[in-house]
Amino acid sequence: MLLKIVKFNLIFLFAYFTILLGQANQIAVNRVELMPNLPTPYHIRDWQQVAQKYDSLVFNLSLSGQYLPLVEINATGINYPALGNFVMPSYVGSPEPWSGEAINQLAAVVGATLVGIDKRNQFGYNWLAWCQDFFNRRPQENVYLNNFNAQSGYDWWYDTMPNIFYFQLVNLYEETDFIYFEEQFYSVVDRWYEALQQMGAGVAPWQIPDFNHRGWQLSTMTPNDDGVKEPEAAGALGWLMYQAYLRSGEKKYLIGAEWCMEFLDQWPSNPSYELQLPYGVYTAARMNAELHTAYNIKKMVNWCYDPQGNVRGWGVTVGNWGGYDCSGLVGEVIGDDYAFAMNTFEMIGALAPMVRYDERFARAIGKWALNAVNSARFFYHPFLADENQDAEAWAKIYDPQGVIAYEAVREVDWYSNRSPYATGDALRHGWAQTNLALYGASHVGILGAIVDTTNVRGILKLNISKTDYGPGFTRADFPRFYLLYNPYAVDTTVTLNVGNDPVDVYDCIRNQNMAEMVSGEVNISIPADEAVLITFIEQGAERIFKDGVLYVKGNAIDFQTAAPVENLTPRIKALAPEHKVVSTGGQNKIYCTAVDPDGDSLQYLWQAEAGSLTGGGPVVSWQAPDEGGSVTIRCKVMDGGLLVDSAETRVTVIDNQLPVIRQMGVQPKVTLPGETVSFYCQAEDADGDSLAYAWWIDAGDTLSRQANWSWQVPDTAGYIMMHVLVQDVKQGFVRDSVGLSVGKLVIRYNFENGLANDLSPFANNGIVSGADTVVTPRGKGLFFDGINAAVCVPLHPSLNFEEEISVAFLMRVDSFYTREAYPVSHGNWENRWKISITDTKLRWTIKTSERIYDLDSKDALELNRFYFVTCLYNSSAQEMSIYLDGSLNNTRAAQGNLLPTEYDLSMGQHLPGNPQYAFRGVIDEFFLLNHALSDEEIATLYDTLTAIKEREKTALPGKFVLKPNYPDPFNPSTRIEYFLPATGRVRLEFFDVRGRLIRKIDLGQGSPGWHVFTWRAENLSSGVYFYRVAWRDLQKVGKCLKIK
């Protein structure tokens, strides 16, 4: 024992003197250097306990009280009806609590799992399985999106982050725990890989994609450039690609990751916007360590912290707010500091494990994390005075332990001048009744997993391995790494428990043991204002150095050792032909993209099984042989030290002319669920070969092998992209695609939350810019200021229907101008259609294949009065019409099909981003249909929408009350809300328009108070329905409209 102690002390003394010299390799982050080493007042919450109690609160179905419970279970899923799902509000007190966001719900399951809660079987429910319903199982999407029924392209981070959270769940559990793993995992990464190619990425020659867009529309594979652009999306997609490569070993995903990281590496300015950049920094550092790439991590890390130069002043807080050190939080930090819980938690989760791969930032990350973890308590109500927060009344009653976080903390409140002030955006925008944000609090499991205290106040032990995602990272034998930063001006000793088995305590920063053959509690001295990055190596385990990396039992322990590296092997990034299929005797270029980590010049050695090669270097020309077949072409690259990497590619040679598709399509182009349509394809082959056909939907089986065929469409509305492959007998082929709109209602906005989230099955979400939320007769709509306020709806094929159209919305005009003003337009009169205000009258204009047609309302409009406007056109009836408040106002003859346009649909402006004819007024309850509504449908829609929405009073009603159902019109479900003044038996009955009973539900004894019943009508046709709620001997009747 004495020998062991002496040996330990000698080793420790040697390590100590090495430590004094070792921190020279640390890189300072300028923003972090402005933070205190030890923040005051100092208070670290038990974050694991916070995360566990948060999970117990928000997943408790039996809670009652205002805005409770905070979770609801649906027996029927949206994308997988047999699976079901669960929904949680984004904020406490949300008026639409059961819409559900993936950035909230998936993150909640991730966070709970990180702190040891098995979500496969909790309270008898499999919450993990239900997460899979966020996979938008439609051919035009087939990725995870932020809502169950969403459309990609609105905003990068809402589209990328749900997929990241899904991949995290895959790493935390087993693949077999996911019923739809094979369908979902590879669909996600393949869809985004295809998007990278459409952004300009390629391998023949090597080209990187362009991420400088607001978002990416997977349905059309086109960018959305309206609004603030988010090039940081390269970070999120790079993380996804590299994770897919680590799991599958497929080279194309590594290529995708390199495309993304190279975009970030060459991007000249700070792209930080929301959550995506830190994931890219982690991925770049990991690829540098594992692949010997050379991405500029220093630049990227500083981007994460420094608010200067990015589009929204996004960075990390520094300073003392109202007597509290509040450094380290993530948010808007130029001028009025405004930091967010979600972003703070997520950046810790991404950057903490980064130091395993680039230990040069260990001290900076350790110091920042200490400040951030200390400041994060101010997101929670117990740590601020009542006057310094805006939801303390609810929180004290229903969350006394303080586990639901405010969305944000502001340095100074705009109104009270209190500092700091816990708040958020929900109250200000009318999204919810409180700023307590589940979508932020759900990420707290990251802190719960990573953060632990030590026996020394101010020194944290950060388990950075907890979010170092990858296959097998949860295994018990996977190495764990701990980051400890000493904020004191003197060397400080901490006591760590290293377990019962003897281990060596190894510090990756100094590349050596700090202790050997120790077990139980061990004292470790950390020099002043420095960090250690330690791991425990099993006693006697063999240590192997390769290419400067230390390996123990096959696991990389230290990527930046002092071991000499004479030469690193070159690496072929991609070997690819310009054309994968060529004719006999044809010419083709073959590209080899290779790098040498040492910067050595490379030799390229080429070989082809057949045909002839000319040239040399990274690009050669190859002439195909005179006979058809598959030819393998190989390339070796060799550096000056004779180290070699090799790869091969195959080219198909055909003695053949490819088929040509002359015509293809579908009739009708617009249909209803369950109806039958006809697909046709007319193709020719110049060689006279017979042709085979194969029709399929993305990620689906072959549906037909006929040139012309009929198909019964699914029962679910939405946009379907059908593909056809035409192949001759010599394996020459050509592909094409055609779209089909299933359902009439293609846009439905209610603007209740100030957003243009589409409630139709087509998920044509709009982007709201500068339009404020105001009260309307139906609840809340959008106010357009006649200057810059607008809603832009990204173009989608479902919006370019041709034969019929109905546009309906609630409108108030606040100003008449000598010019036209446009409430809504799709390409303007020059391209497709528009509705404008002209000389106090409403003008409905369409451009068809025949000509441009105008129709003005007979009646002049009045200012500051709400109208329900309906404009329609029916090419078969050769008629266009204007309806005001449900009644026909004017009509005229017109003919021809509506012309398609490449413009986005715009509200408040005649063309997106052009305020020349801006509209001043209010719009609410917007509908766009590819169908001409009948007089009866228009009248019913008007009767339903113009009923003034009841407001819930502070005092509860003293009588039996039935509210109008919401939403209405609806598809596929609507909520029926009623109030019971006393206990009594409740029954619900539903009738069709002829009065026939279609469903009867006995709800049993109902308790006093408000109740909500969600009626799902997926299997019912569109039309008018009635519902009756009976309580005791009283009954009330409501009317609703379902539109497909």
N, C-alpha and C positions, 0 to 999 in steps of 0.2 A: 504493500500500500504506500509506504514511504517513497519507494522508487517511482511509483506512478505519479505521486504529487510532485516530486522533484522534476520528473520528466515533463510534466504538464507546465510547471513554472518556467522551465528553461525554454520550452517551445513558445510559451506565451510571451516571454520577454523578447524573444526573437521576432515574433509576430508584431509586438508592440512597436519596435523600432522600424519595422517595415511599414506599419500603418502610418507612421509619421511622414513617410515619404510617398506613400501610395496614393494619397488623394490628389496628387498632381494630375491624374488622368480624368478628373471630374470636370464636367462642363457646366458652367453656371448658366442659369436661365434668368435673363435680366429682370423679368417681372417678378420672379420668385425672390430675387435678392432684395426687393423692396418690402418684403413681408418680414414680420418679426420672427426671430428664431423660435421663441416661445410665446404664443399669443396669450393675452390676458383680457378679461378673466379667463382662466383655464378650466374647462369642464368637458370631459369626454363622456358621452352617453354610452350605455351598454347597447351597442347597435345590433348585436345579435338578438338581444331581448326585444328591442324595438321592432325588428323585422318579424320575429315570431308572433308578437302580440298584434302587429298589424295584420298578419295573415289570419289570426284567430278572429279578428274583428270584421274584416271585410268579406270573409268567406262564410260568415255565420248567417245562415238562412232564417234563423228563428228570431233575430232581433226585431224589435218594434220601436216605433217612435218616429219623430220627424225625419224624413228622408231615408228611413231604414225599411228593410235591410238594404245592403249595398251590393247585393248580388242576386241574380235571378237565373233559374235554370229553364231552358227550353227543351222539351222532349224532341222537337224536330229541328234539325239543322238547316242552314240556308244552302250550303254547298254539298253537304252530305246529310240529307234528310233523316236517314236512319241513325246517324251519329248523335244528333243533338248538339247543344252548345250552352255556354253560360255567358251572361252579359253583366257588365259593371259600368256605372256612370263614370265619366271622366272627372267630374267634380261632385262633391256632396251638394245635393239640392239642384241637380240638373233637371230642367223641365222635360228632357227626353232621356231618362236614366238608362234605358235599355237599348240604346243604339250600339254601344260597344266599340272600343278602340283597341287594336292589337298592341299599340305602344303602351297601353295600360295593362291589359289582361295577360298577354304573353309575358310581359315584364314581371307581373305579379307572381306568375308560376315559376319563372326563372329565379326571382329573388327568394321565394319560399324554399325552393329546392337548394339554393346555395347555403341556407342556414339549417339544412337537415330535415326539411319537411318533405315527405314522399307524397307528391300530388297525384300519384296513380291510384291511391286509395285513402282518401281523407274524408271523414264524415260519411263514408260509404259511397263516395263519388269519385270518378276518374276525371279529374279536371284536366290532366294532361291530354287525354284523348279528345276532349272537347276543344282544346286549342286548335286542333287540325281544321276546324271549320273556317278559320280565317284564310285558308288557302282558297283563293277565288277561282273555283273550278269551272272556268269558262275558257274556250279556245283562245279568245283574244287576250287573256291574262295568264292564268295558270301559274301564279306566284302568290305568296302571302302579301296581303295588302292591309291597310289600317282598319278597314271595315269588312264585314262579311260580304257585302255586295258593293264593291268599289271599282273605280277605274283608275289605272295608273296614269301618271303624267301631270297631276296637279302640283305636286311638290316632291322633289327627290326624296327627302328624308322620311316622309310618310310612306313611301313605297319601298325604300331599302331597309329601314330598321325592323319592320315586322319579320323580314326574312332573316336578319341577323339574330333576332330573338328566337326564331324557330331553330336555327342552326345551333344556338346555345343549348336549347332543350335537347336536341339530338345528341349533343356531347355529354349532357348531364345524365341522360338515361340510355337505355339500350335501343338499338334500331327496332327490335321486335316489339317495343312498347308502343310503336307508332303503326297503327293499322294501315295507313296509307303511305308508309315511308318510301317505297320504291316509286310510287307515282309522284309524290310531292318533292322529295329532296332533289332528284335529278331534273325534274321539270323546272324548279326554281333556278338552279344554276345554269341550265341550258337556255332558258328564256333570257336571262341576263347576259349570257355569253353571246347570244344572237344579237342582243341590243348593242353590245360592245362592237360587234362587226358592223352594224348599221350606223354606229357613230364614227365609222371610218377606220376601225382597227383592222389589221391584216398581217399576214405572214409572208405573202409573196407579192410585193416586198413587205418587210416589217414596217408597220405603221401603228401609231398609237391613237386611241379614240379621242373625241372631243367631248369633254364633260361640261363645257361652259353653257349650260342650259338651266332653266328653272326645274325641269322635270323631263321624263321620257315616257311617251305613250307607247306601251307595249302593243296595244291593239293595232296601231298603224306603223309601229317602229319609226316614229318621227319625234323630234324634240318639241317641247313646250318652251318658248322663249319669252313668254309674258311674265313680267315681274322680276324679282331679284333672282339672279342666276346663282347656282350652287355647285361650282366645280369641285367642292369637297366631296361630292358623291363618289368620286374615284376612290376615296378611302373606304367607304362602305362596301362597294362592289369588289374592291381589291381584297378586303377581308373575306368576303363570301367565296371568291374564287380560290383563294389560298386554302381556306378551310376545306373546300370541296376537293382540292388536289391532295391535301393531307389524308383525307378519308378514302378517296377512290384511287389515288395514284395516276389518274388520267392526265396526260401531258397537256391537253388543251386547256384545262383549268389553271395550270401553272402559267401558261401563255397568257390567259386572261388576267391573272394577278399581276404579271409583269407589265402588261399594257396599262393597267390602272396605276401602278406605282410609278411607272415612267412618266405618265401624265402629271402626277403630283410633283414628281422630282423636277420637271422642267417648268412647272407653272411659276410665273414670275412674282405674283402678289399673294397676299394672305387670303385664302379662300374660306376661312372659318365662318360657319353659319349656324350650325345646330349641333348634331351629334356625330356626324360622319367622319370628320377629320381625325379625331383621336384613334378611331379604329384603323385608319390608314397609316398613322404613325406607328402603331403597334405592328402592323403587318410589314411595313417597310423595314423596321428594326429586326423583325424575326427573319425576313428573307435575307437581309444583310448577314445575319449570323449563320443561317442554315445553308444559304446558297452562295455566299460571298458576293452578293450584289453590293452596290456602293451608293445607295440612296442617301441624300443629304438629310440625315435625321435631325441635326442641329437646327436647320431651317424649319423643318416641320414641327418640332417640339415648340420652338418659339412662337410659331403661328398659333398654337393652341392657347397660349397665355397672353400674347400681346394684342391689344385691341386696335392698334394703329394699322391702318391700311386695308382693313377688310370692310365688307359692304355694310355692316351694321354695328360697328364698334364692339364686336364680340370678343370677350377675353375673360380674364380672371380678376376678381376684385382685389384691391389693396387698400388698407387703411383702417382707421378707427371710426366706427359709427356710433355716435351717442354714448361714448365711453366703453364700447366693446370693440375688440379687434375682430374685424369681419373679413379678413383676407382669405383668399383661396376659393371663393365661390365663383361659379361660372355663369356668365350672362352678358348683358349689355353694360359696359363699364366705361363709356366715354360720356362725361357730363353727369347725367342722372343714373347712378349705378342701380342695376336691377338684375338680381341674380336668381337663378332657377334651380329648384331641387333636382329635377330629372337630369339636367345637364351636368350638375355637380357630381351626382352619384355615378352617372355613366362615364364621365371622363376619368374618374378614379378607377373604375373597372377596366378601362381600356389602357391607361398609361401605367398603372402599377405593375402589371406583368411585363410591360415593355422593357423594364430595367434588367430582366433576366437576359435579354438579347443585346442590350446596349447598356452596360453597367456604368458608362460615363455619366449617366443622368441620375444615378442612384441618390446622391445627396439632394439634388434639386427636387426630385419627385418625393423623397421622404420629407423634406421641409415643407413643400407645398401641401402634401397630404395631411400633415399635422395641423396646419392652419385650416384647411378645408374641413376636416373632420370636427375640429373644435367649433368652427363657425356654423356648421350645418345644423346645430341644435336650434338656431333661430328660425328655422323653417317650422318649428313646432310650438304650439301655444303655451306650454308650461314655462317657457324660457323668456317670455316677454310680458311686460305689463299689459293689462287689458287695453290701454290707450295706444299700444303699439301694434295692434292687429285688428282685423275686421271680421272675424268669425268666432270670437272667444265665447260668446253665449252658447252656441251650439256645441262647440268643442268641449267646454267644461261639463256639459250634461252627458253627452254621448261618447266622448273620447277623453275621459279624465286622465288617462295615462299618456296622452299626447303622442299618438303613433300615426296619425294622419297629418301629413305635411301640408303647409300652405304651398301654393304653386310657386311663390317667389318671395324674396325679401328685397325691399327697396331701401336705399340708403336714407332717404328722407321722404316722408309721405307728402304728397302734393298739397293736401288740404290741412292736415293738423301740424305739419312740420315736425312730427315725431320721428326719432331715429334710434335704431333701425325699425322698419315697419314691415310686418308680415302681411302679404296681400297676394294679388294675382290679377289676371285679366278677365276672369269670368263675370264678376259683378259689373265691371265697367262696360262690358260688351253685351250684357244680358244673357250670357250663356248659362248661368246657374245662380242659385241663391247664396252661394258662399264661394270663397276662393280657396277652400280646402280641396286640393287636387289629388285624386287617386292616381292620375296618370303620372305624377311625379313621385308620390309616396311609394308606389309599387316597385320602384327601383332600389328601395332602401336595403334589400337583401345583399346588395353588393358590399355596402359598408359592413353589414352584419357578418359577412363571410371573411372579409379581408382584415378588418380592424380589430386589434386586441391591445389591451394595455399591458404594461409590465409592472414590476415592483417599483419602478422609478417614475414618479410623476413627470409627464412631459415626453417620455420616450415610448413610442408605440411600436408594437410588433405587427408588421403588415405581412399577411400571408398572400404574397403576390401570385401564388400558384392557383388560387381559387378561381380566377377569371382568365387563366392562361389556357383558353379552350383549344381542344384538339382531341383526336381519337385516343382513348385510353387515359386521359389526363386525370380521371377520377380514381384510377386504380390505386390500391394501397401501396404498391411498390413504385409508384411514380414519384420522382423526387419532388420535395417541397422546398420552396425558397422563401426566406423571410428578410424583409427590409427593415432596418432599425436606424433611425436618425437621432443623434444626440444634439439637442438644441442648446446645450449649456456651453459656457466658455471654459469649462474644465473637463478633463477626461472623466467619464462616468461609467460605473460598473452596473450592469443589469444581471439579474439571475434568470436563466432560461431552463426549462425542463426539456431535456433532450430524449426522454424515454428511458425504458428499463434496459435496453440492449446497448452494449458499448458502441460508440460512434466517434468519428472525427468531426469536429465542427469546422467547416471549410468556408472561408470568405472569398467570394468570387471577385470582389474588387481588388483584393491584394493577392489573389491567386495562390493561397496557401491556407494551411490549417491554423485555426486559432486555438484549438484544443484537440487532443488525441486521446483515444481510448477512454472516453468519459461516458457516464450515464447519470440519470437522475437530474438533479439541479446543478447547473454549471454557471459560474460567474464569468461574464464577458465584459471587458473594458472597451468602451467606444471613445475614441479621441474626441476632443472638443469640436463641435460644429462639423462633425463628419458622420458618415454613414457606413454601415456594414451590410453586405448582402450574403447571408449565410445559408448553408444547407447542411444536412447531416449525412455523412457517408458511412455506410456500414463498415464496421471494423474488419480489416483484412481484405476488403473488396479491391480487385485489381483496377488500377488506374491506367488508362490508355490515352495517349495523345495522338491526335491525327489532324493534320492541317491546322494546328494551333488550338484545337478544341480538346478539352478534357472530357473523356467518357468513362463512366462507371456503370458496369452491368448493362451496357448498350444504350444508356441514357446520357445525353449531353448535359454536363454539369457546369462547365465554364467555357463560354465561347470566346473569351478574350484573355487567354493565358499568356504568360511570358515565354512559352515554349517556342523555339525557333521554327520558322516555316520557310523552307528553301524555295518551294515552288508549289503553286496551286494548279490543279487541273483545269484546262479550258472547258467551257460548257456550251453545247449547242442549244440555243433557245428554241429554234424552229428550223425544220427542213421541209420545204413545201414547193410544189410546182405552181406555176402561174395558172395552168389549166389542169384539172384532174382527169379530164377526158379529152383526147386528141384523136384526129384521124390518122390513118396509116401514112407515114412519110411526113407528117406535120411537124412544125417547129414548136418548141416549148422552152420556157425559161425555168430554171430550178434555182431556188434561193436557199442559202444556208446562212442563218443569222446566228453568230457565235460570239462569245465574249471570253476574255481571259482575265481572271481576277487580278493578276499581277501586271496587266497592261502589256504583256508580251505580244509581239506580232505572231500571226497564225499562218500555218500552211494548210491548204485545203486539198484533200485527196479524194477524187471522185471516181465512181465506178457505176456502170449501168449494165444490167443483165442483157439488154438488147438495145438496138439503136446506136447512135453515135453522139458523143459529147465533144463540145468545142469550148474553148476558153478555160479560165481558171479563176481562182479566188472565190469569193462568197456567192457569185452568180455565174452560172454556166448556161449555155444553150444546148438543148438536146433535140436531136431529130429522131422521130419515132420510126420504128422498123416498118417494113412493108406488110407485115402480118399483124393481125389483131391479137389482143390478149392483155394480160396485166404484167407490167414491167416494174421491177424494183430498181430504184436508184439509191446508191449509198454515198455518204460523205463522211470522211474523217477529218477532224481538225487536230493539229499538233502544234504545241508551242516549242520554244527554243530548248526546253528541258526534256523534250520528247514525250511529254504527257499527252494523252490522246482522249478525245471524246468522239463518239460516232453516232450516226442516226441513219435511218432509211425512210424512204417514202415510196408510194406506188402510184403509177399513172396507168389509166386504162386506155388502151389503143383500140380503136374501132375502125374496121373497114366498112364504113357506113356513113350515110347522111342522116342526121338526126330528124326525128319527126317534128312537125310544125303544127301548133294549135292555131287554127284559123278563127275559131269562134267557141266561146264557152259562156255559160251563165246559168241562171236559175229563174224559174217562173212559178209563182210570182216572186218578186224580190222582197216583198213584205208579206208576212203571214201571221197567223196566230198559233199559240201552243197547241200541239196535237193535230194540226192540219197537215195536208199532204202537198208537197212541192215537187217540181220536176227539174232535175239537173241535166244539162246537155253539154257535150263537148264534140266539136267537129275538128278532126285532125287529119293531116296528110303525111305521107312518107314518100320522098322523092325516089327511093329505091323500089317502091312498090311492096315493101314488107308489110305483113299483117301487124296490127297494133293491138296491144293489151292496155287495159285501163284499170286504174285503182283510185278510188275516192276515199278520203278519210278526213277526220277532224283532228286537230293537234292532239298529240299524245293518245290517239285512239286507234281502234282496230279498223281494218278495211271495211267500208260499208257497202261498196258495190264494185263490180269489175266490168260494168257495162258502160258504153259511151253515153247512153241516155237512160235515165232511170228515175223512179219516183221514190220519195222518202217521206215518212211520217216524222215530223219534227218533234223534239222532246216537249214535255209538258211545262218546261220552264222557259219563261221569256228571257230575251237577251240577244246578243249579236253572235252569230255563228260564222266562222270562217271555214269554208269547205275547200279542200285541196284535191287536185287531180294529178296523177302521174300517167303519162302516155309513153309506152315503151315498145320498141320494135324487137324483132326476133334476135337481133345482134346486140342486145342490151343497151342500145342507144335510147335515151329518154329525155323528156322535157316535162317541166312542171308548171302549173298555174293555179290560181286560187280565185274564189268568188265569195262574197259576203251575203249573208241572209239575216234580215231583221225579223225577229220573232216577238210579236207583241206590238200593241199600238202606242202605248205611252213611252216616249223616249226621253223625256225630261220632266221631272216633278220637283220643284223647289218650294219649301215653305219658309225658309229664311229664319226659322225660330231661333237658331243659335248664332245668327249673324253670318252664317256660311251658306254657300250654295252647294250643299250636299244633295246629290240627286237621289230621290226616293224611288225612282223607277228602276226596273230590272236592268237598264242599260248603263247605269252608274256614270252618266255624263256629268261629272262634278264640275262646277264652275269655280273660278278664281275671283274672289271679291277684292276690289282695290279701291279704298277710299270711301266706300259706301257705309254709312252709319246705320245702326239698328234703331228703328222707331216703332211705336205702337200703331197698329192698324186694326180695323174691325175684326180681323181674323187672328190677331195675336201680335206678331212682330214681323215687319218687313224691312226693306232696305230703302234708305233715303239717298237719292242721287243729287249731287250739288250743282249740276249744270256746268261743271268745270272739268274735274278729273275723275270723279267717282264712276266706277264701271264694274261689270261682271263679265269676265271672259270665259267662254266655254270652249275648251280645246276641241278642234275638229276631230270628229270620229265618223267612220263610214255610216253609222246608224243615223246621222243627222242629214245625210244627203239623199233622202228618199225623194221620189219624183212625182207620184201620181196624185196623192192627196196630202193635205196638211191642215192642222188646227193649232192655232196659237191662242192661249187663253191666260189671262192674268188680271189681278186686281191692281188698279192704277189710280193714283192721284196726281194731277198736274198742278205744280206750284208756280210755274211761270210760263207765259207765252212769249215767243220771240218773233222778230221779223224774219228770222231764218227758220228752217225746219229743226225739230228736236226729235231724237230717236229714243223711244223707250227700249226697243229691241230690234236687232237687225242681224241677218245672216248674209254677209257679202254685199249688203246694200242693194238698191234697185239695179245696179250695173251688173250684178252677178247672180243673185238668187231671190231674196225677199227681204222686206223690211216693214216695220210699223212706225210711223212718225206722226208728229203733231205739226199740222200745217194750217196757218190762219185760223186757229182755234178749233180745227176739225181733225179727226183721226184719219190718217191716210194709210191704206193697206196696198202694198205694191209687190207684185211678183214678176219675175223674169222667167219665161217659159221658152220652150223650143220654137214657139211661134213669134213671140214679141214680148214687150214690157206692158203690163196692165196696171193701172192705178184705179183705186176705188176710195172715195172719201165718204165719211159718215154724213148723213143728212143733217144731223143735229150738231150744233156747236157744243164744245165741251165747256164746263164751268171749272174755274180754278178752285183748288182746295176741296174738291169733292171726289169721293171714291167711285170709280166705275169698274164694273166687271166687263172687260173687253174680250171678245172672241172674234178672231179672224180665221176664215177657212177658205180652202180651195179644193175643188173636186174636178179632176180632169175628165172623168167619165161623164159627169153631169154638165161639164163645160160651164162652171159657175164659181164665182168668188163672192164672199159675203162678209159683212161686218155685223156683229151683234153687240149691243150695249145693254148691260144688266139683264141678260138672258133673252132679250127680244131682238128680232131681226130689224136692223136699222137701214141697211142698204145692200144691194146686190147688183151684179152685172155679169154678162157673159165673158168667158175667157176660155182658152183652149191651149193644148200642148202640155208637155211634161215640164216640171220645175227643173231648171238647170242646176247641176252640182256646182260647188265652189270649193276653193282651197282655203278660204278664210275661216277663222274661228267665229263662232257665234258670239255676239256682243250685246250686252244690256247696258243702256245709258249712253252708248256711243254708236255712230253709224258703222265704224270699222274699229277693230281692237287697237287701242293706244292712240286713237285720233279723236281729240275732244272738239272738233270743229262744229259738230251738230249735237253737242251733249244735251242730255235731258235733265231737267230739274223737277223732281217730284219723288213719289214713292211707288214701289212695285212690291207686290206680295203674291203668294199662291200662284206660281208660274207653272203652266203646263205646255208641253209641246208634244203633239201626236202626229204620227204618219198616216192619220185617218181623219176623214172629214166627219165631225160630230153631227148627229142628227139634231133637229129642233128640240126633241124631248131630252136628249142628253145634255144639251146646252142649258135648258131650263132647269134640269135637276142639279147640274153643277152650280149654277147661279144660286138656286135656293139653298143648297148646302153651304156654300162658301160665304154667303152674306149674312148668315146667322151670326150675330156678335158673340164672340167667345166669352163664356162666363169666366169671371175672375174669382179665384178662391179668396174669400174674405179672411180677415184676421180671426174673426169669430166664426166658429163652425155653424153651418145652417142647422136650424132646429127641425127640419122636415126632410122627408125622403126626396133626394135630388138625383136626377140623371143628367149628366153633361153630354153635349154632342161628342160623338166618337172622334178620335184623332189618331192618325191623319185621315182626312176625307177629302176627296176620293182617295182610295188606298189600293195597294197591291204589294204583298199578298195578305197583310195583316193590319188590323186596326185595334185601338185600345178603347174600351168602354169603361168610363169612370162613373161611379155612383156613390152617394152618401146615405148611410143608414143612421137614423137618429136613435135607434135602439136595436137590441138583438132580435133577430127574426129570420125565418127561413127565406132563402133567396133562390129564384129560378130564372134562367135565361132561355129565351126562345128566339129563333131566327126564322124569317119568312121570306119567300121570294116576292116579286112584284105582284103576283097573282094571289098572294095570301096563303100559299101552301107552306106548311111547316116543314123546314128542312133540317132543323136540329133543335134539340131540347136538352138543357143541362141543369141538373139540380146541384146547386152549390152548397146545400146544407145550411146550417145556422151561421148567419153572418153577424159579426160583432159591430158595435157602434163605431162610426168613423167612415173615412173614405176607403173605397175599394176599387181595384182596377182589374178588369178581365181582358186578356188579349185574345181576340177572335182571329183565327187563321183560316183563310178561305182559299187556299191554293187550288183546290179541286173544283171550285165554282167558276162559272162563266162570268164575264163582265156584265154589269147591269145594276139595277136598284134593288136593295134589300132592306128589310125592316127588322128591328130587334126590339124585344120586349123584356124589361126587367121587372120581375114581380117580387114584392117584399110584403110578407104578411098578406093582407087582403088588398094591398095597393099595387098598382102597376103603372109603368111609364114606357112610352114607345119612342124609338128614334129611327131615323132613316139614314142610310149610307149608300155610297156609290163605289163599286169596284170597277177599276179600269185596267185592262191588260195592256 
